[in-house]
Amino acid sequence: MKMIEANDINNGLLMLLAVACLLLASRYASWLRRDWSSQGFGPRDGLVPEIDGTQLYYGRKKWPQYEARFNLRLSYVYGPVVLIRHQSTTLLAKLGRCMDSWFYRTRDSTDTTILVNSLSKNERVLKGLLGACASRRPSIAAGKYLSRGRRIVLQPYGPDWLRHRRAFTSLLTKDKISNRWTKALRHEAMVLVLRIGKLGNSHNLPEPTVLDEISRFTASSVMQITYARRVETPGDPILKDLQTCFQNIASAFTPGKYWVEDLPLLDMFPVFISPWKRKLTSDHLFEMALFEGLLRDVETRLDGNKNSTRSNCKRFPQQAGDVVITPGESAAAELLRNAEQFQLDRGDIAYLAAGIFEAGTETTAMTLSTFLLAAACYPEAITRAQTEIEAYMNSKECKDDSVPTFSDLQHLPYLSAVVKEALRLTPTGSSGVGHTPTKPVPHTLSLECDGVGDTVQLTVPPGTTVLANTYGLHHDQDRYPDPWRFDPDRWMTPDTDQKSPSGIHKCWPSGLSLDHTHANFAFGFGRRICPGSSLASHSLSMSIALSLLCFDFRLTDRAEVHRQTVEKQDREEYRRWTELFPDEDRAAMDRERSSKEGCEDEGDGIGRVLIDAYITFKLSKAQLAECVYLQPRKDKPWLRVVGDTLVSMRCQRIPES
């Protein structure tokens, strides 16, 4: 057994003594009160709203930082840009911050968030601010202990992040997506529709459900690209282990979960009296073993068994004949080859490869699930999309039965509009992830305020968190009229909407981009914009196109039941909101409610309520699966065409190199 060093015990006792002193001191009057202006914001004239987040309770919780709908509703009261101070003013907290600043002199943190819900009149200024915020507030639990500083999404701006970002983006260039990764995306999309077609009527809630198959599809797509292996079923052991990693990182990153994030002093306690360190270390060892095992499996197939597609990894056996990406083409293999160029060690490579999976699975699956619900609720829009795809496929010079390619999708403007609208309604992370300024210098903004002729100066000190609420930005009624309605037509322009009376384009457009990175704000801003956005856009385009060709979409009776349940929950939220802000004008809140509850069309009404509930995590994946079923189109042979194409692809499979 490893002996505990005397120094560890002494350090631990000293820290316990310090904390005890803080607890005793907190019982006395607060004589150390400091003016808020000392935090860098300066005197305020009230034009830019400021909220004391420590007093902002919603139910039993203080300000719910990542509660997207709550953050949007704050704009109804305070306007599009809100300053939220969540720094406790108790004596204990102040003394703790003093000690933190002494021990962590390089840690810039104001414990303040600038919440952006709308760009409105300040689009250029606010986009400039968001572009200047490419860093992250250092995370001790999720970043230092769980990820050991290697998870790119959590890394602050600096040399490590720049190296990892360059390596990451080198895997997802336009050329690699077009010439290498799209074949895996198309293959997995075909497998997806075939597997869904075999599920039968979802009224009977088969296992797996349609949404389970969607999660398998997105996971398998990225696994092919990254490790040249597939996820065969929703119950695949590797998928379960990766989902455990997702849960661990989500838990470690949850605000308030670990006290050490607000009181870094606790990080100085030795491990034997810090159970949270032992828990995070155990989780790190679990994910590192998984990531290393996947990487080692690629190396084994590269070096020891080049002519076989069967994995040597006994834990996750690979079926031969099903992979279209060879081990030599995989992203993991490319990282191994370029390790010296990007100055990556083995741990860096393991985490970067896994980062592709982490960034491109559940978010894409959630967007595709939102599309399925919208497709069942808005049949007119979906019929138009189906008509467009079929008309184009029938107009091709080669009219033999064929599955659409990515080149075909570049001629379909309404399909592109459907994908953009699905992305708008399903923003990645819903409320976004907070960024901090890249450079350690204050930023000064000049903001225009409604009802005020002059601009307002706002200084943003280093360490301030800037949170762009993507959900709020995508429900800005000035930019997106009637934002709770699924309406692909909002993305159509006169150039792309030229069609004959039958609804078919008079002249098919060409060269439409399938990369929707900048169509809206779903993939973020500035240098922190999602590097896999183009890959996700291509994946969504192909999977949605094949789903439209192969299925009709229907709502089940359970949809109305869940709608009533969600509306009851929404009314309770409304009551709690009015208790929180009893004296505020309720017109904006009432407009939101009426936009969901005042629909004459039943499908539209269900869509507005349930889509919003799903993307704000008020409706579970299992509940959504109960609301929708996909019926194979009996008068259309597309499922047979897809099946024949897959068989042909297996027969023509290129040997690995």
C-alpha positions, 0 to 999 in steps of 0.5 A: 500500500502506498504510504501517505507522505507527511507533507500531504497530511500537513498541507491538508491540515493547514487547508482544513484550518484555513477553511475553518477560519473562513467559516468562523469569520463568515459569522461576523458583519461584512466589513470587507464589502467592495464596490462593484465598480472595482470589478472593472465595470465602472459606475453604471447609469442603469441603461445596460441592465444588471442582475444580481444572479445570487438573488435570482432564484427560479424555483429552488435554483439560483440563476440556471445558466444553461436554461435556454428558455429562461435566459430568453425570457430574461430579455423580455424584462431586461432587453437583448443584452444582460449583465448577470453578476453571480458573485456571492457577497458573503464574507466567506465568499469574499475571503475565499476569493481573496485567497484564490487571487493570492494562490492563483494570480494568473486566473482572471475571473470576474464571476460575471456573465454577459448574456446575449439573447439578440443581436438586434441593433448591435449585430456588428458590435456583438459579433465582434465581441463574440469573435474576440472571445475565443477562450474558456474559463479554466475548468478544474473538474472537467478540464484539469482532472477528468480530461487532464487538459487534453479535451479541446472543447474545454481548453482555454485559448493558448498554445495547446488549444492552437496546436489541437485546433490545427490538427483537428481542422486538418481532418475536416477540410473541404477536400477531405469531406468531399473526397473521403468522408462523404462516402461513409456518410452516404453509406450510413444514411442508407443503412439508417433508412433500411433499419428504420424500415424494418422496425415496423409501426412505431405505435407498438414502441419496438426496441430499438426505437426510431430515435435509437436508430438515429443515435446509432447512425450518427455514432456509426458515421463518426466511428467510420470516419475516425476509427474505420469501424462501425456501430452495428446496433444501438446496443453495441458495447462501444456505444454504451461506453462512449455514452458513459463518457458523455454522461461523465463530462456533462456531469463534471461540467454542470455548474454548481456540481463541484465546489472547486470551480467557485472555490479553487482553493479546494484544489490544494487539498490532497487526494485522500481527503478529496473524494471528488478528485478520486471520482474524476480520476476514476472517470478519466482512467475509464475514458482514457482506456477506451480512447487508447483501446480504439487508437490501438485497434487502428494501429493493429489493423494498420500494421499487423493485418492490412488485408482484413477488415476484421478488428483484432479488438476482442471487446468490440468485434468488427464485421467484415464487409461493412466498412467503406473507410479503410484504417489507413484513411481514418482520422485516427491514422492521419493523426498518428502520421502527423503527430510530429507535425502538430507536436502531439503525444499519444494522449493528445491523439487519443483525445483528439480522435475521440473529440470528433466523436464527442462533437458530432454524434448527439448534437446531430442526432438531436437535430435529426430527431427534431426534423422527424417531429417537424416532418410529422407536424408539417406535412405540406412542407414535407410533401414539397421537399419529397416532390422536389427530390423525386422530380430531380431524380426523375429528371436526371439523364441516367434514369436507372434506379439510383440513390441520391449522391451529394452532388445531386443534393446540391441541386435541391434548394428546398431540401437545403431550406429544410436542413437550415430550419432544423438546425435553427430549431435545434441549436447545438447546446441550446443555450450555448457555451460561455466564452471568455476574451482571448486577450487579457485586456478590457473590451469596450462596447458601444451599444444602442438601447431601445428607447435611448438616443445615445449609445451606452459604453460597456467595459468587459474585463478579462475573465468575463464569460460571454454567453450567446444564448443560441436558443434566444438568437434563433427565436429573435422575432425580428430576424425570424418572424413566428420563430416557434413555427417550422417554416423552411420557406423562410430560407428560400430566396427569389433565386432559389424559389423559381418553380412551375405551377406544379411545384417543380423547379423550372430550372434546377439550380446547381452548386448549392452549398451543403455546408450550413456553418454560417446559415445561422448560429447553430455552430457558434461564433468566431474562432470557437466555431464548431470545426465539424460543422460542415461534416454535420451539415453533409450528414444531415442533408443526406440522412434527411434526403433519404428519409424523405424519399423512403418514408411518410411521417405521421403523428401518433395519438400519444403526441396530443397526450404529451402536448397536454402534459407539456402545456400544463408544465408551461403554465406552471413555468408561467406562474413561477415567472410571474412570481419572480417578476410580478411588476413587469410587463407580461406582453412579451411572455403572453405573445410567446404563449399565444404563438404556441397555444393559438394555432388552428391547425392541430399539427402546427400546434403540436409542433410548436409545443413539442419541438420547443419542449424537446430542444429545451429538454422538457420532452425526453427522447423516449417520449418523442419516439412515442409521438412519431412513426415512419411509414415506408412509402408503399407506392415508391420503391426507394427502400428497395433501391437503397437495399440494392445499392448497399448490396452492390457496394458490398460486392465492389468493396475496395480492399484495405491499403 
